[in-house]
Amino acid sequence: MPGETTFVDEREAANRAAREHIERLRQRLEAGQSEIARQRASVSGTREHISGIQRWIEHSNQQLGEERARRGGESRHEDDSDAVGGD
C-alpha cells in the first residue's frame, strides 16, 4: 500500500507546515503587540514632555507680561518726571 503511505506522509507534512505557520504567526503577533506597547509608551512620554513645555511657555509668558507691565509702569513714571522737570 504505497499510495496510503504517501497520502499519510503528505498529510503529516501539511499538518507540520500548518503548525509551523501558526507558530510563526503567533511570534509575529507577539512581536507586533510588543511594538505597539513600546510605541504607546513613547507617545505617552512625548505627550508628557509637550505638556511640560506648554506649562513652561505659559509660565514664561506670564512672567514676560508681568515684566512688561512693570517696565511699562516705570517708563510712564520716567516720562512724567521728564515732563515735570522740563517745565
PDB file with one MODEL, atoms N, CA, C and O in Angstrom:
MODEL        1
ATOM      1  N   MET A   1       0.797  -1.183   0.000  1.00  0.00           N
ATOM      2  CA  MET A   1       0.000   0.000   0.000  1.00  0.00           C
ATOM      3  C   MET A   1       0.853   1.266   0.000  1.00  0.00           C
ATOM      4  O   MET A   1       0.787   2.077   0.923  1.00  0.00           O
ATOM      5  N   PRO A   2       1.624   1.411  -1.011  1.00  0.00           N
ATOM      6  CA  PRO A   2       2.466   2.594  -1.105  1.00  0.00           C
ATOM      7  C   PRO A   2       1.670   3.884  -1.265  1.00  0.00           C
ATOM      8  O   PRO A   2       2.132   4.939  -0.828  1.00  0.00           O
ATOM      9  N   GLY A   3       0.506   3.834  -1.869  1.00  0.00           N
ATOM     10  CA  GLY A   3      -0.314   5.039  -2.046  1.00  0.00           C
ATOM     11  C   GLY A   3      -0.788   5.602  -0.723  1.00  0.00           C
ATOM     12  O   GLY A   3      -0.842   6.818  -0.539  1.00  0.00           O
ATOM     13  N   GLU A   4      -1.136   4.706   0.207  1.00  0.00           N
ATOM     14  CA  GLU A   4      -1.592   5.165   1.522  1.00  0.00           C
ATOM     15  C   GLU A   4      -0.460   5.827   2.289  1.00  0.00           C
ATOM     16  O   GLU A   4      -0.678   6.839   2.956  1.00  0.00           O
ATOM     17  N   THR A   5       0.723   5.285   2.209  1.00  0.00           N
ATOM     18  CA  THR A   5       1.875   5.858   2.907  1.00  0.00           C
ATOM     19  C   THR A   5       2.161   7.265   2.388  1.00  0.00           C
ATOM     20  O   THR A   5       2.432   8.170   3.176  1.00  0.00           O
ATOM     21  N   THR A   6       2.106   7.450   1.115  1.00  0.00           N
ATOM     22  CA  THR A   6       2.354   8.764   0.527  1.00  0.00           C
ATOM     23  C   THR A   6       1.295   9.754   0.986  1.00  0.00           C
ATOM     24  O   THR A   6       1.616  10.896   1.318  1.00  0.00           O
ATOM     25  N   PHE A   7       0.032   9.327   1.008  1.00  0.00           N
ATOM     26  CA  PHE A   7      -1.055  10.198   1.451  1.00  0.00           C
ATOM     27  C   PHE A   7      -0.860  10.608   2.899  1.00  0.00           C
ATOM     28  O   PHE A   7      -1.031  11.777   3.243  1.00  0.00           O
ATOM     29  N   VAL A   8      -0.497   9.640   3.761  1.00  0.00           N
ATOM     30  CA  VAL A   8      -0.263   9.926   5.178  1.00  0.00           C
ATOM     31  C   VAL A   8       0.930  10.852   5.328  1.00  0.00           C
ATOM     32  O   VAL A   8       0.877  11.798   6.114  1.00  0.00           O
ATOM     33  N   ASP A   9       1.996  10.602   4.597  1.00  0.00           N
ATOM     34  CA  ASP A   9       3.182  11.463   4.660  1.00  0.00           C
ATOM     35  C   ASP A   9       2.842  12.883   4.216  1.00  0.00           C
ATOM     36  O   ASP A   9       3.291  13.853   4.826  1.00  0.00           O
ATOM     37  N   GLU A  10       2.048  13.002   3.152  1.00  0.00           N
ATOM     38  CA  GLU A  10       1.655  14.329   2.657  1.00  0.00           C
ATOM     39  C   GLU A  10       0.785  15.051   3.678  1.00  0.00           C
ATOM     40  O   GLU A  10       0.932  16.253   3.900  1.00  0.00           O
ATOM     41  N   ARG A  11      -0.120  14.302   4.295  1.00  0.00           N
ATOM     42  CA  ARG A  11      -0.988  14.900   5.309  1.00  0.00           C
ATOM     43  C   ARG A  11      -0.170  15.344   6.523  1.00  0.00           C
ATOM     44  O   ARG A  11      -0.391  16.433   7.053  1.00  0.00           O
ATOM     45  N   GLU A  12       0.764  14.515   6.961  1.00  0.00           N
ATOM     46  CA  GLU A  12       1.632  14.887   8.083  1.00  0.00           C
ATOM     47  C   GLU A  12       2.476  16.105   7.731  1.00  0.00           C
ATOM     48  O   GLU A  12       2.669  16.990   8.564  1.00  0.00           O
ATOM     49  N   ALA A  13       2.968  16.153   6.529  1.00  0.00           N
ATOM     50  CA  ALA A  13       3.765  17.303   6.088  1.00  0.00           C
ATOM     51  C   ALA A  13       2.905  18.565   6.063  1.00  0.00           C
ATOM     52  O   ALA A  13       3.358  19.638   6.463  1.00  0.00           O
ATOM     53  N   ALA A  14       1.673  18.435   5.593  1.00  0.00           N
ATOM     54  CA  ALA A  14       0.758  19.581   5.560  1.00  0.00           C
ATOM     55  C   ALA A  14       0.434  20.047   6.971  1.00  0.00           C
ATOM     56  O   ALA A  14       0.405  21.247   7.244  1.00  0.00           O
ATOM     57  N   ASN A  15       0.192  19.099   7.864  1.00  0.00           N
ATOM     58  CA  ASN A  15      -0.088  19.457   9.267  1.00  0.00           C
ATOM     59  C   ASN A  15       1.124  20.126   9.919  1.00  0.00           C
ATOM     60  O   ASN A  15       0.978  21.102  10.655  1.00  0.00           O
ATOM     61  N   ARG A  16       2.306  19.604   9.651  1.00  0.00           N
ATOM     62  CA  ARG A  16       3.533  20.184  10.202  1.00  0.00           C
ATOM     63  C   ARG A  16       3.718  21.613   9.666  1.00  0.00           C
ATOM     64  O   ARG A  16       4.044  22.535  10.414  1.00  0.00           O
ATOM     65  N   ALA A  17       3.506  21.767   8.376  1.00  0.00           N
ATOM     66  CA  ALA A  17       3.638  23.095   7.771  1.00  0.00           C
ATOM     67  C   ALA A  17       2.624  24.063   8.383  1.00  0.00           C
ATOM     68  O   ALA A  17       2.949  25.224   8.632  1.00  0.00           O
ATOM     69  N   ALA A  18       1.411  23.597   8.624  1.00  0.00           N
ATOM     70  CA  ALA A  18       0.377  24.450   9.235  1.00  0.00           C
ATOM     71  C   ALA A  18       0.770  24.837  10.660  1.00  0.00           C
ATOM     72  O   ALA A  18       0.613  25.990  11.062  1.00  0.00           O
ATOM     73  N   ARG A  19       1.285  23.861  11.427  1.00  0.00           N
ATOM     74  CA  ARG A  19       1.725  24.158  12.806  1.00  0.00           C
ATOM     75  C   ARG A  19       2.852  25.181  12.806  1.00  0.00           C
ATOM     76  O   ARG A  19       2.848  26.119  13.604  1.00  0.00           O
ATOM     77  N   GLU A  20       3.807  25.000  11.919  1.00  0.00           N
ATOM     78  CA  GLU A  20       4.936  25.938  11.833  1.00  0.00           C
ATOM     79  C   GLU A  20       4.455  27.327  11.431  1.00  0.00           C
ATOM     80  O   GLU A  20       4.910  28.340  11.963  1.00  0.00           O
ATOM     81  N   HIS A  21       3.535  27.350  10.490  1.00  0.00           N
ATOM     82  CA  HIS A  21       2.984  28.638  10.048  1.00  0.00           C
ATOM     83  C   HIS A  21       2.261  29.336  11.200  1.00  0.00           C
ATOM     84  O   HIS A  21       2.436  30.537  11.407  1.00  0.00           O
ATOM     85  N   ILE A  22       1.458  28.594  11.940  1.00  0.00           N
ATOM     86  CA  ILE A  22       0.738  29.164  13.078  1.00  0.00           C
ATOM     87  C   ILE A  22       1.715  29.659  14.135  1.00  0.00           C
ATOM     88  O   ILE A  22       1.505  30.720  14.723  1.00  0.00           O
ATOM     89  N   GLU A  23       2.778  28.905  14.384  1.00  0.00           N
ATOM     90  CA  GLU A  23       3.779  29.328  15.373  1.00  0.00           C
ATOM     91  C   GLU A  23       4.455  30.630  14.932  1.00  0.00           C
ATOM     92  O   GLU A  23       4.666  31.532  15.744  1.00  0.00           O
ATOM     93  N   ARG A  24       4.791  30.721  13.643  1.00  0.00           N
ATOM     94  CA  ARG A  24       5.394  31.963  13.128  1.00  0.00           C
ATOM     95  C   ARG A  24       4.419  33.133  13.268  1.00  0.00           C
ATOM     96  O   ARG A  24       4.821  34.239  13.629  1.00  0.00           O
ATOM     97  N   LEU A  25       3.147  32.890  12.983  1.00  0.00           N
ATOM     98  CA  LEU A  25       2.138  33.938  13.137  1.00  0.00           C
ATOM     99  C   LEU A  25       2.018  34.388  14.589  1.00  0.00           C
ATOM    100  O   LEU A  25       1.893  35.580  14.867  1.00  0.00           O
ATOM    101  N   ARG A  26       2.058  33.434  15.508  1.00  0.00           N
ATOM    102  CA  ARG A  26       1.991  33.773  16.937  1.00  0.00           C
ATOM    103  C   ARG A  26       3.191  34.622  17.349  1.00  0.00           C
ATOM    104  O   ARG A  26       3.050  35.585  18.103  1.00  0.00           O
ATOM    105  N   GLN A  27       4.365  34.258  16.850  1.00  0.00           N
ATOM    106  CA  GLN A  27       5.564  35.036  17.169  1.00  0.00           C
ATOM    107  C   GLN A  27       5.466  36.447  16.596  1.00  0.00           C
ATOM    108  O   GLN A  27       5.824  37.419  17.262  1.00  0.00           O
ATOM    109  N   ARG A  28       4.983  36.555  15.365  1.00  0.00           N
ATOM    110  CA  ARG A  28       4.819  37.876  14.753  1.00  0.00           C
ATOM    111  C   ARG A  28       3.790  38.701  15.512  1.00  0.00           C
ATOM    112  O   ARG A  28       3.978  39.902  15.709  1.00  0.00           O
ATOM    113  N   LEU A  29       2.707  38.067  15.938  1.00  0.00           N
ATOM    114  CA  LEU A  29       1.671  38.750  16.706  1.00  0.00           C
ATOM    115  C   LEU A  29       2.241  39.262  18.026  1.00  0.00           C
ATOM    116  O   LEU A  29       1.994  40.403  18.418  1.00  0.00           O
ATOM    117  N   GLU A  30       2.997  38.419  18.700  1.00  0.00           N
ATOM    118  CA  GLU A  30       3.608  38.823  19.976  1.00  0.00           C
ATOM    119  C   GLU A  30       4.577  39.981  19.764  1.00  0.00           C
ATOM    120  O   GLU A  30       4.587  40.938  20.537  1.00  0.00           O
ATOM    121  N   ALA A  31       5.387  39.891  18.717  1.00  0.00           N
ATOM    122  CA  ALA A  31       6.320  40.980  18.424  1.00  0.00           C
ATOM    123  C   ALA A  31       5.562  42.257  18.084  1.00  0.00           C
ATOM    124  O   ALA A  31       5.950  43.349  18.497  1.00  0.00           O
ATOM    125  N   GLY A  32       4.488  42.111  17.334  1.00  0.00           N
ATOM    126  CA  GLY A  32       3.673  43.284  16.982  1.00  0.00           C
ATOM    127  C   GLY A  32       3.041  43.917  18.206  1.00  0.00           C
ATOM    128  O   GLY A  32       3.002  45.142  18.323  1.00  0.00           O
ATOM    129  N   GLN A  33       2.546  43.097  19.116  1.00  0.00           N
ATOM    130  CA  GLN A  33       1.950  43.618  20.344  1.00  0.00           C
ATOM    131  C   GLN A  33       3.002  44.337  21.187  1.00  0.00           C
ATOM    132  O   GLN A  33       2.721  45.380  21.777  1.00  0.00           O
ATOM    133  N   SER A  34       4.206  43.783  21.242  1.00  0.00           N
ATOM    134  CA  SER A  34       5.292  44.433  21.991  1.00  0.00           C
ATOM    135  C   SER A  34       5.641  45.777  21.359  1.00  0.00           C
ATOM    136  O   SER A  34       5.877  46.758  22.064  1.00  0.00           O
ATOM    137  N   GLU A  35       5.672  45.818  20.045  1.00  0.00           N
ATOM    138  CA  GLU A  35       5.987  47.071  19.350  1.00  0.00           C
ATOM    139  C   GLU A  35       4.901  48.118  19.590  1.00  0.00           C
ATOM    140  O   GLU A  35       5.203  49.294  19.795  1.00  0.00           O
ATOM    141  N   ILE A  36       3.656  47.697  19.566  1.00  0.00           N
ATOM    142  CA  ILE A  36       2.552  48.629  19.838  1.00  0.00           C
ATOM    143  C   ILE A  36       2.669  49.173  21.260  1.00  0.00           C
ATOM    144  O   ILE A  36       2.483  50.369  21.483  1.00  0.00           O
ATOM    145  N   ALA A  37       2.970  48.317  22.207  1.00  0.00           N
ATOM    146  CA  ALA A  37       3.135  48.765  23.601  1.00  0.00           C
ATOM    147  C   ALA A  37       4.293  49.753  23.712  1.00  0.00           C
ATOM    148  O   ALA A  37       4.185  50.753  24.421  1.00  0.00           O
ATOM    149  N   ARG A  38       5.399  49.484  23.019  1.00  0.00           N
ATOM    150  CA  ARG A  38       6.546  50.387  23.047  1.00  0.00           C
ATOM    151  C   ARG A  38       6.171  51.745  22.460  1.00  0.00           C
ATOM    152  O   ARG A  38       6.527  52.785  23.016  1.00  0.00           O
ATOM    153  N   GLN A  39       5.452  51.736  21.336  1.00  0.00           N
ATOM    154  CA  GLN A  39       5.063  52.990  20.697  1.00  0.00           C
ATOM    155  C   GLN A  39       4.074  53.771  21.557  1.00  0.00           C
ATOM    156  O   GLN A  39       4.145  54.998  21.626  1.00  0.00           O
ATOM    157  N   ARG A  40       3.160  53.073  22.207  1.00  0.00           N
ATOM    158  CA  ARG A  40       2.220  53.763  23.101  1.00  0.00           C
ATOM    159  C   ARG A  40       2.953  54.436  24.249  1.00  0.00           C
ATOM    160  O   ARG A  40       2.631  55.563  24.623  1.00  0.00           O
ATOM    161  N   ALA A  41       3.937  53.746  24.805  1.00  0.00           N
ATOM    162  CA  ALA A  41       4.725  54.333  25.891  1.00  0.00           C
ATOM    163  C   ALA A  41       5.491  55.555  25.385  1.00  0.00           C
ATOM    164  O   ALA A  41       5.606  56.556  26.092  1.00  0.00           O
ATOM    165  N   SER A  42       6.009  55.471  24.172  1.00  0.00           N
ATOM    166  CA  SER A  42       6.729  56.589  23.586  1.00  0.00           C
ATOM    167  C   SER A  42       5.804  57.786  23.376  1.00  0.00           C
ATOM    168  O   SER A  42       6.174  58.923  23.669  1.00  0.00           O
ATOM    169  N   VAL A  43       4.607  57.526  22.872  1.00  0.00           N
ATOM    170  CA  VAL A  43       3.625  58.594  22.653  1.00  0.00           C
ATOM    171  C   VAL A  43       3.239  59.219  23.990  1.00  0.00           C
ATOM    172  O   VAL A  43       3.112  60.439  24.093  1.00  0.00           O
ATOM    173  N   SER A  44       3.054  58.398  24.998  1.00  0.00           N
ATOM    174  CA  SER A  44       2.702  58.899  26.325  1.00  0.00           C
ATOM    175  C   SER A  44       3.811  59.802  26.870  1.00  0.00           C
ATOM    176  O   SER A  44       3.539  60.872  27.414  1.00  0.00           O
ATOM    177  N   GLY A  45       5.053  59.361  26.721  1.00  0.00           N
ATOM    178  CA  GLY A  45       6.184  60.175  27.161  1.00  0.00           C
ATOM    179  C   GLY A  45       6.270  61.487  26.403  1.00  0.00           C
ATOM    180  O   GLY A  45       6.579  62.529  26.981  1.00  0.00           O
ATOM    181  N   THR A  46       5.998  61.433  25.111  1.00  0.00           N
ATOM    182  CA  THR A  46       6.028  62.646  24.297  1.00  0.00           C
ATOM    183  C   THR A  46       4.922  63.603  24.730  1.00  0.00           C
ATOM    184  O   THR A  46       5.142  64.812  24.812  1.00  0.00           O
ATOM    185  N   ARG A  47       3.746  63.074  25.002  1.00  0.00           N
ATOM    186  CA  ARG A  47       2.645  63.930  25.471  1.00  0.00           C
ATOM    187  C   ARG A  47       3.000  64.605  26.789  1.00  0.00           C
ATOM    188  O   ARG A  47       2.726  65.790  26.975  1.00  0.00           O
ATOM    189  N   GLU A  48       3.606  63.859  27.699  1.00  0.00           N
ATOM    190  CA  GLU A  48       4.020  64.439  28.979  1.00  0.00           C
ATOM    191  C   GLU A  48       5.057  65.539  28.752  1.00  0.00           C
ATOM    192  O   GLU A  48       5.003  66.588  29.394  1.00  0.00           O
ATOM    193  N   HIS A  49       5.987  65.302  27.852  1.00  0.00           N
ATOM    194  CA  HIS A  49       7.016  66.289  27.549  1.00  0.00           C
ATOM    195  C   HIS A  49       6.393  67.550  26.970  1.00  0.00           C
ATOM    196  O   HIS A  49       6.737  68.659  27.380  1.00  0.00           O
ATOM    197  N   ILE A  50       5.485  67.389  26.025  1.00  0.00           N
ATOM    198  CA  ILE A  50       4.828  68.540  25.399  1.00  0.00           C
ATOM    199  C   ILE A  50       4.006  69.298  26.428  1.00  0.00           C
ATOM    200  O   ILE A  50       3.971  70.529  26.415  1.00  0.00           O
ATOM    201  N   SER A  51       3.347  68.573  27.315  1.00  0.00           N
ATOM    202  CA  SER A  51       2.570  69.216  28.370  1.00  0.00           C
ATOM    203  C   SER A  51       3.484  70.054  29.268  1.00  0.00           C
ATOM    204  O   SER A  51       3.135  71.169  29.654  1.00  0.00           O
ATOM    205  N   GLY A  52       4.650  69.507  29.593  1.00  0.00           N
ATOM    206  CA  GLY A  52       5.618  70.256  30.402  1.00  0.00           C
ATOM    207  C   GLY A  52       6.112  71.497  29.677  1.00  0.00           C
ATOM    208  O   GLY A  52       6.260  72.555  30.288  1.00  0.00           O
ATOM    209  N   ILE A  53       6.364  71.378  28.398  1.00  0.00           N
ATOM    210  CA  ILE A  53       6.804  72.533  27.609  1.00  0.00           C
ATOM    211  C   ILE A  53       5.700  73.583  27.569  1.00  0.00           C
ATOM    212  O   ILE A  53       5.970  74.778  27.684  1.00  0.00           O
ATOM    213  N   GLN A  54       4.463  73.139  27.408  1.00  0.00           N
ATOM    214  CA  GLN A  54       3.330  74.067  27.365  1.00  0.00           C
ATOM    215  C   GLN A  54       3.217  74.832  28.689  1.00  0.00           C
ATOM    216  O   GLN A  54       2.995  76.043  28.693  1.00  0.00           O
ATOM    217  N   ARG A  55       3.369  74.125  29.800  1.00  0.00           N
ATOM    218  CA  ARG A  55       3.325  74.803  31.106  1.00  0.00           C
ATOM    219  C   ARG A  55       4.465  75.807  31.226  1.00  0.00           C
ATOM    220  O   ARG A  55       4.273  76.911  31.736  1.00  0.00           O
ATOM    221  N   TRP A  56       5.654  75.425  30.755  1.00  0.00           N
ATOM    222  CA  TRP A  56       6.796  76.326  30.816  1.00  0.00           C
ATOM    223  C   TRP A  56       6.539  77.569  29.968  1.00  0.00           C
ATOM    224  O   TRP A  56       6.852  78.680  30.395  1.00  0.00           O
ATOM    225  N   ILE A  57       5.976  77.397  28.774  1.00  0.00           N
ATOM    226  CA  ILE A  57       5.673  78.539  27.896  1.00  0.00           C
ATOM    227  C   ILE A  57       4.651  79.452  28.558  1.00  0.00           C
ATOM    228  O   ILE A  57       4.813  80.672  28.554  1.00  0.00           O
ATOM    229  N   GLU A  58       3.602  78.871  29.126  1.00  0.00           N
ATOM    230  CA  GLU A  58       2.584  79.684  29.797  1.00  0.00           C
ATOM    231  C   GLU A  58       3.190  80.459  30.957  1.00  0.00           C
ATOM    232  O   GLU A  58       2.887  81.637  31.148  1.00  0.00           O
ATOM    233  N   HIS A  59       4.038  79.807  31.723  1.00  0.00           N
ATOM    234  CA  HIS A  59       4.693  80.465  32.854  1.00  0.00           C
ATOM    235  C   HIS A  59       5.612  81.582  32.358  1.00  0.00           C
ATOM    236  O   HIS A  59       5.628  82.677  32.921  1.00  0.00           O
ATOM    237  N   SER A  60       6.371  81.302  31.307  1.00  0.00           N
ATOM    238  CA  SER A  60       7.270  82.320  30.746  1.00  0.00           C
ATOM    239  C   SER A  60       6.481  83.497  30.207  1.00  0.00           C
ATOM    240  O   SER A  60       6.867  84.647  30.418  1.00  0.00           O
ATOM    241  N   ASN A  61       5.383  83.231  29.516  1.00  0.00           N
ATOM    242  CA  ASN A  61       4.548  84.320  29.004  1.00  0.00           C
ATOM    243  C   ASN A  61       3.994  85.169  30.134  1.00  0.00           C
ATOM    244  O   ASN A  61       3.933  86.394  30.029  1.00  0.00           O
ATOM    245  N   GLN A  62       3.590  84.515  31.215  1.00  0.00           N
ATOM    246  CA  GLN A  62       3.078  85.253  32.362  1.00  0.00           C
ATOM    247  C   GLN A  62       4.167  86.142  32.951  1.00  0.00           C
ATOM    248  O   GLN A  62       3.928  87.309  33.259  1.00  0.00           O
ATOM    249  N   GLN A  63       5.370  85.579  33.106  1.00  0.00           N
ATOM    250  CA  GLN A  63       6.475  86.369  33.652  1.00  0.00           C
ATOM    251  C   GLN A  63       6.835  87.526  32.729  1.00  0.00           C
ATOM    252  O   GLN A  63       7.103  88.635  33.193  1.00  0.00           O
ATOM    253  N   LEU A  64       6.842  87.270  31.421  1.00  0.00           N
ATOM    254  CA  LEU A  64       7.147  88.336  30.477  1.00  0.00           C
ATOM    255  C   LEU A  64       6.087  89.428  30.529  1.00  0.00           C
ATOM    256  O   LEU A  64       6.417  90.613  30.477  1.00  0.00           O
ATOM    257  N   GLY A  65       4.822  89.044  30.630  1.00  0.00           N
ATOM    258  CA  GLY A  65       3.741  90.027  30.744  1.00  0.00           C
ATOM    259  C   GLY A  65       3.897  90.873  31.991  1.00  0.00           C
ATOM    260  O   GLY A  65       3.706  92.089  31.952  1.00  0.00           O
ATOM    261  N   GLU A  66       4.245  90.228  33.107  1.00  0.00           N
ATOM    262  CA  GLU A  66       4.449  90.973  34.352  1.00  0.00           C
ATOM    263  C   GLU A  66       5.640  91.915  34.228  1.00  0.00           C
ATOM    264  O   GLU A  66       5.590  93.052  34.698  1.00  0.00           O
ATOM    265  N   GLU A  67       6.716  91.438  33.592  1.00  0.00           N
ATOM    266  CA  GLU A  67       7.900  92.283  33.410  1.00  0.00           C
ATOM    267  C   GLU A  67       7.589  93.459  32.492  1.00  0.00           C
ATOM    268  O   GLU A  67       8.016  94.584  32.751  1.00  0.00           O
ATOM    269  N   ARG A  68       6.838  93.195  31.413  1.00  0.00           N
ATOM    270  CA  ARG A  68       6.454  94.290  30.511  1.00  0.00           C
ATOM    271  C   ARG A  68       5.585  95.308  31.238  1.00  0.00           C
ATOM    272  O   ARG A  68       5.751  96.515  31.061  1.00  0.00           O
ATOM    273  N   ALA A  69       4.659  94.816  32.054  1.00  0.00           N
ATOM    274  CA  ALA A  69       3.797  95.724  32.811  1.00  0.00           C
ATOM    275  C   ALA A  69       4.627  96.553  33.783  1.00  0.00           C
ATOM    276  O   ALA A  69       4.401  97.753  33.940  1.00  0.00           O
ATOM    277  N   ARG A  70       5.587  95.904  34.431  1.00  0.00           N
ATOM    278  CA  ARG A  70       6.444  96.634  35.377  1.00  0.00           C
ATOM    279  C   ARG A  70       7.269  97.682  34.652  1.00  0.00           C
ATOM    280  O   ARG A  70       7.363  98.827  35.094  1.00  0.00           O
ATOM    281  N   ARG A  71       7.868  97.280  33.529  1.00  0.00           N
ATOM    282  CA  ARG A  71       8.682  98.232  32.768  1.00  0.00           C
ATOM    283  C   ARG A  71       7.826  99.329  32.144  1.00  0.00           C
ATOM    284  O   ARG A  71       8.252 100.480  32.045  1.00  0.00           O
ATOM    285  N   GLY A  72       6.643  98.970  31.733  1.00  0.00           N
ATOM    286  CA  GLY A  72       5.729  99.967  31.180  1.00  0.00           C
ATOM    287  C   GLY A  72       5.362 100.984  32.240  1.00  0.00           C
ATOM    288  O   GLY A  72       5.271 102.179  31.961  1.00  0.00           O
ATOM    289  N   GLY A  73       5.152 100.509  33.456  1.00  0.00           N
ATOM    290  CA  GLY A  73       4.846 101.407  34.566  1.00  0.00           C
ATOM    291  C   GLY A  73       6.030 102.290  34.902  1.00  0.00           C
ATOM    292  O   GLY A  73       5.842 103.464  35.221  1.00  0.00           O
ATOM    293  N   GLU A  74       7.234 101.769  34.843  1.00  0.00           N
ATOM    294  CA  GLU A  74       8.435 102.560  35.121  1.00  0.00           C
ATOM    295  C   GLU A  74       8.633 103.635  34.072  1.00  0.00           C
ATOM    296  O   GLU A  74       8.952 104.780  34.394  1.00  0.00           O
ATOM    297  N   SER A  75       8.441 103.258  32.797  1.00  0.00           N
ATOM    298  CA  SER A  75       8.692 104.233  31.742  1.00  0.00           C
ATOM    299  C   SER A  75       7.653 105.339  31.786  1.00  0.00           C
ATOM    300  O   SER A  75       7.964 106.478  31.434  1.00  0.00           O
ATOM    301  N   ARG A  76       6.439 105.045  32.203  1.00  0.00           N
ATOM    302  CA  ARG A  76       5.436 106.088  32.335  1.00  0.00           C
ATOM    303  C   ARG A  76       5.838 107.061  33.434  1.00  0.00           C
ATOM    304  O   ARG A  76       5.680 108.274  33.293  1.00  0.00           O
ATOM    305  N   HIS A  77       6.369 106.509  34.545  1.00  0.00           N
ATOM    306  CA  HIS A  77       6.801 107.377  35.636  1.00  0.00           C
ATOM    307  C   HIS A  77       7.990 108.210  35.201  1.00  0.00           C
ATOM    308  O   HIS A  77       8.077 109.387  35.550  1.00  0.00           O
ATOM    309  N   GLU A  78       8.901 107.628  34.451  1.00  0.00           N
ATOM    310  CA  GLU A  78      10.048 108.384  33.963  1.00  0.00           C
ATOM    311  C   GLU A  78       9.597 109.477  33.010  1.00  0.00           C
ATOM    312  O   GLU A  78      10.100 110.599  33.063  1.00  0.00           O
ATOM    313  N   ASP A  79       8.646 109.153  32.135  1.00  0.00           N
ATOM    314  CA  ASP A  79       8.131 110.160  31.208  1.00  0.00           C
ATOM    315  C   ASP A  79       7.481 111.300  31.974  1.00  0.00           C
ATOM    316  O   ASP A  79       7.655 112.462  31.607  1.00  0.00           O
ATOM    317  N   ASP A  80       6.729 110.992  33.039  1.00  0.00           N
ATOM    318  CA  ASP A  80       6.089 112.032  33.836  1.00  0.00           C
ATOM    319  C   ASP A  80       7.134 112.914  34.499  1.00  0.00           C
ATOM    320  O   ASP A  80       6.976 114.135  34.528  1.00  0.00           O
ATOM    321  N   SER A  81       8.192 112.330  35.028  1.00  0.00           N
ATOM    322  CA  SER A  81       9.206 113.125  35.707  1.00  0.00           C
ATOM    323  C   SER A  81       9.966 114.002  34.714  1.00  0.00           C
ATOM    324  O   SER A  81      10.360 115.120  35.045  1.00  0.00           O
ATOM    325  N   ASP A  82      10.174 113.493  33.490  1.00  0.00           N
ATOM    326  CA  ASP A  82      10.834 114.303  32.461  1.00  0.00           C
ATOM    327  C   ASP A  82       9.965 115.501  32.096  1.00  0.00           C
ATOM    328  O   ASP A  82      10.463 116.611  31.905  1.00  0.00           O
ATOM    329  N   ALA A  83       8.686 115.266  32.006  1.00  0.00           N
ATOM    330  CA  ALA A  83       7.785 116.349  31.616  1.00  0.00           C
ATOM    331  C   ALA A  83       7.737 117.401  32.718  1.00  0.00           C
ATOM    332  O   ALA A  83       7.680 118.597  32.434  1.00  0.00           O
ATOM    333  N   VAL A  84       7.761 116.958  33.978  1.00  0.00           N
ATOM    334  CA  VAL A  84       7.733 117.908  35.090  1.00  0.00           C
ATOM    335  C   VAL A  84       9.041 118.660  35.153  1.00  0.00           C
ATOM    336  O   VAL A  84       9.055 119.869  35.387  1.00  0.00           O
ATOM    337  N   GLY A  85      10.158 117.946  34.943  1.00  0.00           N
ATOM    338  CA  GLY A  85      11.456 118.578  35.013  1.00  0.00           C
ATOM    339  C   GLY A  85      11.701 119.537  33.851  1.00  0.00           C
ATOM    340  O   GLY A  85      12.509 120.458  33.975  1.00  0.00           O
ATOM    341  N   GLY A  86      11.024 119.337  32.737  1.00  0.00           N
ATOM    342  CA  GLY A  86      11.212 120.168  31.569  1.00  0.00           C
ATOM    343  C   GLY A  86      10.509 121.494  31.676  1.00  0.00           C
ATOM    344  O   GLY A  86      10.786 122.389  30.876  1.00  0.00           O
ATOM    345  N   ASP A  87       9.601 121.669  32.637  1.00  0.00           N
ATOM    346  CA  ASP A  87       8.867 122.931  32.760  1.00  0.00           C
ATOM    347  C   ASP A  87       9.709 124.005  33.264  1.00  0.00           C
ATOM    348  O   ASP A  87       9.242 125.132  33.426  1.00  0.00           O
TER     349      ASP A  87
ENDMDL
END
